[in-house]
Amino acid sequence: MQHIDDAAVRRLLRPAALLEAMRRALADLSAGRAVQPLRSVMELPQPGSLLFVKPALAGGALITKLITQVPANAARGLPTMLATIVLLDPATGRILAVIDATWLTELRTAAVSAVGADLLTRAGPKVVALLGSGALARSHAAALRAVRPISELRVWSRDPANVARCIADTGGIACVRAEEAVRGADIVCTVTNASEPVLRGAWLKPGAFVAAVGAPRPGWRELDDEAMANVVIADSREAAQKESGDVILSGAKIYAELGELILGRCALPPPGATVVFKALGQAVEDALAARLVYDAALAADSAASD
């Protein structure tokens, strides 16, 4: 059994390979080629703190992922989200690796948003707004730059000090108000710990693409009803209808899963449509990302021994 730490994941996980793996994961999920029960969620004592347990069998990889979301960690200098993946042999059940997955989760989450942006936005330079200034804002800036040129990157959150750190890392510009960041933006990413809407549909440019990444609970929201009245794409229809407060509380209808669009089973939204991609983070994505890391680690070990 290998232990693959966060530093090794950073060395081994290649962005181009990850983007392709996320396309395949989403397609496999929509095609029924993966086994993925809905995740289990347990509330922890601190306000807003949760434990997620996510199993999946996909692409020849069997995994269970454990994630904690603890908003108070920001004040402790710790990531608000911490994750571990246990990778098993699907034939025997033997543990192959325990993978520190905090960085992996940040990368694969952003890669999924980038897959959506690549499919659902036209080519050419984009103005990007990030609502939220934590680790996911940084990973989204990098992932989006892999699929589209970014002419301007705007960052807003409720923590000005964190915004300053984020723009130093990403080359963005700080915005005092969320509306200031969103107005005129081609791509808007909501990557917050908010439980009440931070994005108003009235601010969105017609034809904008929204990657709605936060609010992973049925009673939580990042987007208001007007935003959710646009074309809504989900990473998983079942998960969105049972786990997403943005979908449940607005009564929004799911137009398609992103995997269905990748497979060509549903038509792309009409040109000029404003699109909200609601991503809850699927375990099949973690399975394929974990397999990428594990296979890269085996290759590195083999090369070192030759």
QUITA-V924900 format. One record per residue. RES is the residue in three letters. SS is DSSP state (hx for helix, st for strand, lp for the rest). BURIAL is b if it has 9 or more other ideal C-beta (glycine too) atoms within 8 Angstrom, else e. D_FIRST is the distance of its C-alpha to the first C-alpha in whole Angstrom. Layout:
RES|SS|BURIAL|D_FIRST + RES|SS|BURIAL|D_FIRST
This chain:
MET|lp|e|0 + GLN|st|e|4 + HIS|st|e|7 + ILE|st|b|10 + ASP|lp|e|13 + ASP|hx|e|16 + ALA|hx|e|18 + ALA|hx|b|15 + VAL|hx|b|16 + ARG|hx|e|20 + ARG|hx|e|19 + LEU|hx|b|17 + LEU|lp|b|19 + ARG|lp|e|23 + PRO|hx|b|25 + ALA|hx|e|27 + ALA|hx|b|24 + LEU|hx|b|23 + LEU|hx|b|27 + GLU|hx|e|27 + ALA|hx|b|24 + MET|hx|b|25 + ARG|hx|b|28 + ARG|hx|b|26 + ALA|hx|b|25 + LEU|hx|b|28 + ALA|hx|b|30 + ASP|hx|b|27 + LEU|hx|b|28 + SER|hx|b|32 + ALA|hx|e|32 + GLY|lp|e|30 + ARG|lp|e|27 + ALA|lp|b|24 + VAL|st|e|24 + GLN|lp|b|24 + PRO|lp|e|25 + LEU|lp|e|27 + ARG|lp|b|25 + SER|st|e|26 + VAL|st|b|27 + MET|st|e|28 + GLU|st|e|31 + LEU|lp|b|30 + PRO|lp|e|33 + GLN|lp|e|34 + PRO|lp|e|36 + GLY|lp|b|34 + SER|lp|b|31 + LEU|st|b|28 + LEU|st|b|25 + PHE|st|b|24 + VAL|st|b|21 + LYS|st|b|21 + PRO|st|b|19 + ALA|st|b|19 + LEU|st|b|19 + ALA|st|b|20 + GLY|lp|b|20 + GLY|lp|e|17 + ALA|st|b|15 + LEU|st|b|14 + ILE|st|b|14 + THR|st|b|15 + LYS|st|b|16 + LEU|st|b|18 + ILE|st|b|21 + THR|st|b|23 + GLN|st|b|27 + VAL|lp|b|29 + PRO|lp|b|32 + ALA|lp|b|33 + ASN|hx|b|30 + ALA|hx|b|32 + ALA|hx|e|35 + ARG|hx|e|32 + GLY|lp|e|31 + LEU|lp|e|27 + PRO|lp|e|26 + THR|lp|b|28 + MET|st|b|25 + LEU|st|b|21 + ALA|st|b|18 + THR|st|b|15 + ILE|st|b|13 + VAL|st|b|10 + LEU|st|b|9 + LEU|st|b|10 + ASP|lp|b|11 + PRO|lp|e|14 + ALA|lp|e|16 + THR|lp|e|13 + GLY|lp|e|12 + ARG|lp|e|9 + ILE|st|b|6 + LEU|st|b|5 + ALA|st|b|5 + VAL|st|b|8 + ILE|st|b|10 + ASP|st|b|14 + ALA|lp|b|16 + THR|hx|b|20 + TRP|hx|b|20 + LEU|hx|b|19 + THR|hx|b|21 + GLU|hx|b|24 + LEU|hx|b|24 + ARG|hx|b|23 + THR|hx|b|26 + ALA|hx|b|28 + ALA|hx|b|28 + VAL|hx|b|29 + SER|hx|b|32 + ALA|hx|b|32 + VAL|hx|b|32 + GLY|hx|b|35 + ALA|hx|b|37 + ASP|hx|b|37 + LEU|hx|b|38 + LEU|hx|b|40 + THR|lp|b|42 + ARG|lp|e|44 + ALA|lp|e|44 + GLY|lp|e|45 + PRO|lp|e|45 + LYS|st|b|44 + VAL|st|b|45 + VAL|st|b|42 + ALA|st|b|42 + LEU|st|b|39 + LEU|st|b|39 + GLY|lp|b|37 + SER|lp|b|36 + GLY|lp|b|32 + ALA|hx|b|29 + LEU|hx|b|30 + ALA|hx|b|33 + ARG|hx|b|32 + SER|hx|b|29 + HIS|hx|b|32 + ALA|hx|b|34 + ALA|hx|b|32 + ALA|hx|b|31 + LEU|hx|b|34 + ARG|hx|b|35 + ALA|hx|b|33 + VAL|hx|b|35 + ARG|lp|b|39 + PRO|lp|e|41 + ILE|st|b|41 + SER|st|e|45 + GLU|st|e|45 + LEU|st|b|42 + ARG|st|b|43 + VAL|st|b|41 + TRP|st|b|42 + SER|lp|b|41 + ARG|lp|e|42 + ASP|lp|e|41 + PRO|hx|e|43 + ALA|hx|e|41 + ASN|hx|b|38 + VAL|hx|b|40 + ALA|hx|b|41 + ARG|hx|b|37 + CYS|hx|b|36 + ILE|hx|b|39 + ALA|hx|e|39 + ASP|hx|e|35 + THR|hx|b|36 + GLY|lp|e|40 + GLY|lp|b|41 + ILE|st|e|44 + ALA|st|b|45 + CYS|lp|b|47 + VAL|lp|e|48 + ARG|lp|e|48 + ALA|hx|b|46 + GLU|hx|e|49 + GLU|hx|b|50 + ALA|hx|b|46 + VAL|hx|b|46 + ARG|lp|e|50 + GLY|lp|e|50 + ALA|lp|b|46 + ASP|lp|b|45 + ILE|st|b|41 + VAL|st|b|41 + CYS|st|b|37 + THR|st|b|37 + VAL|lp|b|34 + THR|lp|b|35 + ASN|lp|b|35 + ALA|lp|b|38 + SER|lp|b|39 + GLU|lp|e|43 + PRO|lp|b|44 + VAL|lp|b|43 + LEU|st|b|44 + ARG|lp|b|48 + GLY|hx|b|49 + ALA|hx|e|52 + TRP|hx|b|50 + LEU|lp|b|49 + LYS|lp|b|50 + PRO|lp|e|51 + GLY|lp|e|48 + ALA|lp|b|46 + PHE|st|b|42 + VAL|st|b|40 + ALA|st|b|36 + ALA|st|b|36 + VAL|lp|b|33 + GLY|lp|b|33 + ALA|lp|b|35 + PRO|lp|b|32 + ARG|lp|b|34 + PRO|lp|b|37 + GLY|lp|e|39 + TRP|lp|b|38 + ARG|lp|b|40 + GLU|lp|b|40 + LEU|st|b|43 + ASP|lp|b|46 + ASP|hx|e|48 + GLU|hx|e|50 + ALA|hx|b|46 + MET|hx|b|45 + ALA|lp|e|48 + ASN|lp|b|47 + VAL|st|b|45 + VAL|st|b|41 + ILE|st|b|38 + ALA|st|b|35 + ASP|lp|b|31 + SER|lp|b|32 + ARG|hx|e|35 + GLU|hx|e|34 + ALA|hx|b|32 + ALA|hx|b|35 + GLN|hx|b|37 + LYS|hx|b|35 + GLU|hx|b|34 + SER|lp|b|36 + GLY|hx|b|39 + ASP|hx|b|40 + VAL|hx|b|40 + ILE|hx|b|41 + LEU|hx|b|44 + SER|hx|b|46 + GLY|lp|e|46 + ALA|lp|b|45 + LYS|lp|e|44 + ILE|st|b|41 + TYR|st|e|42 + ALA|st|b|39 + GLU|st|b|36 + LEU|hx|b|34 + GLY|hx|b|33 + GLU|hx|b|36 + LEU|hx|b|38 + ILE|hx|b|35 + LEU|hx|b|36 + GLY|lp|e|39 + ARG|lp|e|40 + CYS|lp|b|42 + ALA|lp|e|44 + LEU|lp|e|43 + PRO|lp|b|45 + PRO|lp|e|49 + PRO|lp|e|49 + GLY|lp|e|50 + ALA|lp|b|48 + THR|lp|b|47 + VAL|st|b|43 + VAL|st|b|41 + PHE|st|b|37 + LYS|st|b|35 + ALA|lp|b|32 + LEU|lp|b|30 + GLY|lp|b|26 + GLN|lp|b|25 + ALA|hx|b|21 + VAL|hx|b|21 + GLU|hx|b|22 + ASP|hx|b|18 + ALA|hx|b|17 + LEU|hx|b|18 + ALA|hx|b|18 + ALA|hx|b|14 + ARG|hx|b|14 + LEU|hx|b|16 + VAL|hx|b|14 + TYR|hx|b|11 + ASP|hx|e|13 + ALA|hx|b|15 + ALA|hx|b|12 + LEU|hx|e|12 + ALA|hx|e|15 + ALA|hx|b|16 + ASP|hx|e|13 + SER|hx|e|15 + ALA|hx|e|19 + ALA|hx|e|18 + SER|hx|e|18 + ASP|lp|e|21
